[in-house]
Amino acid sequence: MDKILHNDRIRPVPEESGPVISEQTIADRIFSAVMEQRLPPGTKLPENVLCDTFGVSRARIRRALLILAEREVVELRSNRGAFVARPSADEARDVFAARRAIEPTIMRNVVALIEDGEIAKLQDHVDRETAAHVSGKRNEAIRLSGGFHVRLAEIGNNPVLTRFVEELVARTSLIIGLFGSPGISSCLDGEHRTLIAAIIEREADHAANWMVEHLNHIERDLELTEKVDYSIDIQTILKS
């Protein structure tokens, strides 16, 4: 790990003092910024900047980056450092294929297990998603959009599938950030309402088929051809 990340420009980092942020919390903060598309694909994550941002040692930053690398959200490149993952067009297609394999099963589980109270919470979730879209709160809309799919997985009561969906949603956010047109930032909240309606009908096949169509729609809106470079202020993003 030292060899991988030592290529960053080195400058002194103060010793940790006071309340220390855990590597998991650091990983979660970076993960959230990626999922909300505030850290675009290909963004370099210099150790010294992350140390200053979180007020922790390089060792703690490296452990956080390893957590993210295991989830394929960050790439660790020999002699170059850490970068937000930048999926290829083929990898993007593979992510959607994986989601189509997993999420219809989740929908069947949801239909079998969901209670009325959970339906109301899903409807409230989509209401907040719509409000974020209308008010131009793009980051909030993206977070809620991905969170809708994660919440369905949680209702389906399979922790393994939930973990898969969390990771696939994060990678989908990267893919949309890289291949989406300027008007595409997340799922369509109207389609989320259609999914809820299918759940209310208690028709498992119908709900599963709607999920496949929803994922197909997201993929069709992508231009899986070009890559774009970004220049951003990492500290401002992660401190917000």
C-alpha positions as CSV (number, residue, x, y, z in Angstrom):
1,M,0.0,0.0,0.0
2,D,2.9,2.4,0.7
3,K,4.3,1.8,-2.7
4,I,1.0,2.5,-4.4
5,L,0.2,5.7,-2.7
6,H,3.6,7.3,-2.0
7,N,3.7,9.1,-5.3
8,D,1.6,12.0,-3.9
9,R,3.5,15.1,-3.2
10,I,4.6,14.7,0.4
11,R,4.2,17.3,3.1
12,P,4.0,17.1,6.9
13,V,0.7,16.0,8.3
14,P,-0.1,16.8,12.0
15,E,-0.4,14.0,14.4
16,E,-4.0,13.0,15.1
17,S,-5.4,14.8,18.1
18,G,-8.8,15.1,19.8
19,P,-11.7,13.1,18.4
20,V,-10.4,11.0,15.5
21,I,-12.5,10.2,12.5
22,S,-12.5,6.4,11.8
23,E,-11.4,5.0,8.4
24,Q,-14.9,3.7,8.0
25,T,-16.4,7.2,8.4
26,I,-13.9,8.6,6.0
27,A,-14.7,5.9,3.5
28,D,-18.5,6.6,4.0
29,R,-17.9,10.3,3.4
30,I,-16.1,9.7,0.1
31,F,-18.6,7.0,-0.9
32,S,-21.5,9.4,-0.4
33,A,-19.7,12.1,-2.4
34,V,-19.2,9.6,-5.3
35,M,-22.8,8.3,-5.1
36,E,-24.1,11.9,-5.3
37,Q,-21.8,12.5,-8.2
38,R,-19.9,15.3,-6.4
39,L,-16.7,13.4,-7.0
40,P,-16.8,12.4,-10.7
41,P,-15.1,9.4,-12.2
42,G,-11.4,9.7,-12.6
43,T,-10.9,12.2,-9.8
44,K,-7.5,11.9,-8.1
45,L,-7.6,11.5,-4.3
46,P,-4.2,12.8,-3.1
47,E,-3.3,11.5,0.4
48,N,-2.1,14.9,1.6
49,V,-5.4,16.6,0.6
50,L,-7.4,13.8,2.4
51,C,-5.2,14.1,5.5
52,D,-5.8,17.8,5.7
53,T,-9.5,17.4,5.0
54,F,-10.2,14.9,7.7
55,G,-7.3,15.8,10.1
56,V,-6.0,12.3,10.3
57,S,-2.8,10.4,9.5
58,R,-1.8,8.9,6.1
59,A,-2.2,5.4,7.6
60,R,-5.8,6.0,8.4
61,I,-6.4,7.5,4.9
62,R,-4.8,4.5,3.3
63,R,-7.1,2.1,5.2
64,A,-10.1,4.1,4.2
65,L,-9.0,4.0,0.5
66,L,-8.5,0.2,0.8
67,I,-12.1,-0.1,2.0
68,L,-13.3,1.8,-1.0
69,A,-11.0,-0.2,-3.4
70,E,-12.6,-3.4,-2.1
71,R,-16.0,-2.0,-3.1
72,E,-14.6,-1.0,-6.5
73,V,-15.5,2.6,-5.9
74,V,-11.8,3.7,-5.8
75,E,-8.9,2.4,-8.0
76,L,-5.4,2.2,-6.5
77,R,-2.8,2.6,-9.2
78,S,0.8,1.6,-8.7
79,N,3.1,4.7,-8.4
80,R,0.2,7.0,-9.2
81,G,-2.1,7.0,-6.2
82,A,-5.9,6.7,-5.7
83,F,-8.6,7.7,-8.1
84,V,-12.4,7.5,-8.1
85,A,-13.2,4.5,-10.3
86,R,-13.7,5.3,-14.0
87,P,-15.6,2.4,-15.5
88,S,-15.4,1.6,-19.2
89,A,-18.4,1.3,-21.5
90,D,-18.2,-2.5,-21.2
91,E,-18.0,-2.3,-17.4
92,A,-21.0,0.0,-17.4
93,R,-23.0,-2.6,-19.4
94,D,-21.9,-5.3,-17.0
95,V,-23.2,-3.2,-14.0
96,F,-26.6,-2.9,-15.6
97,A,-26.6,-6.6,-16.4
98,A,-25.9,-7.3,-12.8
99,R,-28.6,-5.0,-11.6
100,R,-31.1,-6.7,-14.0
101,A,-30.1,-10.1,-12.5
102,I,-30.5,-9.0,-8.9
103,E,-33.2,-6.3,-8.6
104,P,-36.2,-8.2,-10.1
105,T,-35.6,-10.8,-7.3
106,I,-35.6,-8.0,-4.8
107,M,-38.9,-6.8,-6.2
108,R,-40.4,-10.2,-5.7
109,N,-39.2,-10.3,-2.1
110,V,-40.6,-6.8,-1.5
111,V,-44.0,-7.8,-2.8
112,A,-44.0,-10.8,-0.5
113,L,-42.8,-9.0,2.6
114,I,-43.7,-5.3,2.5
115,E,-46.2,-3.9,5.0
116,D,-48.5,-0.9,4.5
117,G,-46.4,1.3,6.6
118,E,-43.4,0.6,4.4
119,I,-45.4,1.5,1.3
120,A,-46.2,4.9,2.9
121,K,-42.5,5.5,3.6
122,L,-41.6,4.6,0.0
123,Q,-44.2,7.1,-1.2
124,D,-42.8,9.7,1.1
125,H,-39.3,9.0,-0.2
126,V,-40.3,9.6,-3.8
127,D,-42.2,12.8,-2.8
128,R,-38.9,14.1,-1.4
129,E,-37.1,13.0,-4.5
130,T,-39.6,14.9,-6.6
131,A,-39.2,18.0,-4.5
132,A,-35.4,17.8,-4.8
133,H,-35.8,17.7,-8.6
134,V,-38.2,20.6,-8.7
135,S,-36.1,22.8,-6.5
136,G,-32.9,22.0,-8.4
137,K,-31.2,20.2,-5.6
138,R,-29.3,17.9,-7.9
139,N,-27.1,16.2,-5.3
140,E,-30.1,15.5,-3.0
141,A,-32.1,14.1,-5.9
142,I,-29.3,11.8,-6.8
143,R,-28.9,10.6,-3.2
144,L,-32.6,9.9,-2.9
145,S,-32.8,8.2,-6.2
146,G,-30.1,5.7,-5.4
147,G,-31.4,5.4,-1.9
148,F,-34.8,4.3,-3.2
149,H,-33.3,1.2,-4.7
150,V,-31.3,0.5,-1.6
151,R,-34.4,0.8,0.5
152,L,-36.2,-1.7,-1.6
153,A,-33.3,-4.2,-1.1
154,E,-33.6,-3.6,2.7
155,I,-37.3,-4.3,2.7
156,G,-36.5,-7.5,0.8
157,N,-34.7,-8.6,3.9
158,N,-31.6,-10.2,2.3
159,P,-28.5,-8.4,3.6
160,V,-26.2,-9.9,0.9
161,L,-28.4,-8.6,-1.9
162,T,-28.6,-5.2,-0.1
163,R,-24.8,-5.0,0.0
164,F,-24.7,-5.8,-3.7
165,V,-27.3,-3.1,-4.5
166,E,-25.4,-0.5,-2.4
167,E,-22.3,-1.1,-4.4
168,L,-24.0,-1.3,-7.8
169,V,-25.9,1.9,-7.1
170,A,-22.6,3.7,-6.3
171,R,-21.1,2.4,-9.5
172,T,-24.2,3.4,-11.5
173,S,-23.8,6.9,-10.1
174,L,-20.2,6.9,-11.5
175,I,-21.5,5.6,-14.8
176,I,-24.2,8.3,-15.1
177,G,-21.6,10.9,-14.2
178,L,-19.3,9.7,-16.9
179,F,-21.7,8.7,-19.7
180,G,-24.9,10.6,-18.9
181,S,-26.0,13.7,-20.9
182,P,-26.2,17.0,-19.0
183,G,-29.9,16.4,-18.3
184,I,-29.5,13.0,-16.9
185,S,-28.5,12.8,-13.2
186,S,-30.5,9.9,-11.7
187,C,-33.5,7.7,-12.1
188,L,-36.9,9.2,-13.0
189,D,-39.0,9.7,-9.9
190,G,-42.1,9.0,-12.0
191,E,-40.8,5.5,-12.7
192,H,-40.2,5.0,-9.0
193,R,-43.9,5.8,-8.5
194,T,-44.8,3.2,-11.1
195,L,-42.7,0.6,-9.2
196,I,-44.5,1.4,-6.0
197,A,-47.9,1.0,-7.8
198,A,-46.7,-2.4,-9.0
199,I,-45.8,-3.3,-5.4
200,I,-49.2,-2.2,-4.1
201,E,-50.9,-4.5,-6.7
202,R,-49.0,-7.4,-5.0
203,E,-48.2,-8.9,-8.4
204,A,-44.7,-10.2,-8.2
205,D,-44.1,-10.8,-11.9
206,H,-45.5,-7.4,-12.8
207,A,-43.3,-5.7,-10.3
208,A,-40.2,-7.6,-11.4
209,N,-40.8,-6.8,-15.0
210,W,-41.2,-3.1,-14.3
211,M,-37.9,-3.1,-12.5
212,V,-36.2,-4.5,-15.6
213,E,-37.8,-1.9,-17.8
214,H,-36.8,0.8,-15.4
215,L,-33.1,-0.3,-15.4
216,N,-33.3,-0.6,-19.2
217,H,-34.5,3.0,-19.5
218,I,-31.6,4.3,-17.4
219,E,-29.1,2.4,-19.5
220,R,-30.7,3.6,-22.8
221,D,-30.3,7.2,-21.7
222,L,-26.5,6.8,-21.5
223,E,-24.0,7.6,-24.2
224,L,-21.6,4.7,-23.8
225,T,-18.9,6.1,-26.0
226,E,-16.9,9.0,-24.6
227,K,-15.1,9.9,-21.4
228,V,-14.8,13.3,-19.9
229,D,-12.1,14.9,-17.7
230,Y,-13.0,16.9,-14.6
231,S,-11.2,19.4,-12.4
232,I,-12.7,19.8,-8.9
233,D,-11.9,21.0,-5.4
234,I,-11.8,17.8,-3.3
235,Q,-11.5,19.6,0.1
236,T,-14.6,21.8,-0.6
237,I,-16.6,18.7,-1.6
238,L,-15.7,16.5,1.3
239,K,-16.0,19.2,4.0
240,S,-19.5,20.1,2.8
